[in-house]
């Protein structure tokens, strides 16, 4: 199966202040392309109730995304961001 996916590339790491807390900030570029879905990939449908929360958590530029939390420090690195978004 093939699908159009927007992949993010982290160009640099910075910081932002939100409600008095300094939080990590990823500066990214997005490249959309048609790719063949690979074994081991997870496809999460977002046409369901409360699906907007998935985008908030997974998108690298989200104000409240996983990259803001120390438990997910592995997402804070330059290069290809490990989560893509279907178009």
C-alpha positions in Angstrom: 0.0 0.0 0.0 1.2 3.5 -0.8 0.2 6.8 0.7 1.2 10.4 0.8 3.0 11.2 4.1 4.5 14.4 5.4 7.8 13.7 7.0 9.4 16.2 9.3 13.1 17.0 9.4 14.4 18.7 12.6 16.8 21.5 11.5 17.6 22.9 14.9 16.7 22.7 18.6 15.7 25.8 20.6 13.6 26.8 23.6 10.3 28.6 24.2 8.8 30.0 27.3 5.2 28.9 28.0 3.4 30.0 31.2 6.8 30.7 32.8 8.4 27.4 31.9 11.2 27.0 29.5 10.4 24.1 27.1 12.2 22.6 24.2 11.3 23.8 20.7 12.0 21.9 17.5 12.4 23.9 14.3 11.4 21.7 11.5 10.7 21.5 7.7 8.1 19.2 6.3 8.4 17.3 3.1 5.4 15.5 1.7 5.9 12.5 -0.6 4.2 9.3 -1.7 5.8 6.3 0.0 5.2 2.6 0.3 4.0 1.7 3.8 6.8 -0.4 5.5 6.3 -3.4 7.8 6.4 -2.3 11.4 4.8 1.1 10.7 1.7 2.0 12.7 -1.1 3.8 10.9 -3.4 5.6 13.3 -6.7 6.7 11.8 -7.7 10.2 12.9 -11.3 10.2 11.6 -12.6 9.5 15.1 -13.8 11.3 18.2 -11.0 13.2 20.0 -8.5 12.4 17.2 -7.2 16.0 17.3 -5.5 14.9 20.5 -3.2 12.6 18.5 -2.0 15.5 16.4 -1.4 17.6 19.5 0.7 14.9 21.1 2.7 13.7 18.0 3.4 16.7 15.9 6.9 18.1 16.5 5.9 21.7 16.6 2.9 21.3 18.9 2.9 23.5 22.0 1.8 20.6 24.1 3.4 17.7 22.2 5.4 14.8 23.6 8.7 16.5 22.7 8.1 18.9 25.6 8.3 16.2 28.2 11.6 14.8 29.6 10.3 11.2 29.2 10.4 11.7 25.4 13.9 13.3 25.2 14.7 10.8 22.4 12.5 12.8 20.1 14.6 15.9 20.5 17.4 15.4 18.0 18.3 16.8 14.6 17.5 14.8 11.5 14.4 12.8 10.6 11.6 13.0 13.1 10.2 9.5 13.6 6.6 10.3 13.2 5.0 11.2 9.8 1.5 12.6 9.0 -0.7 11.1 6.3 -2.1 13.7 3.9 
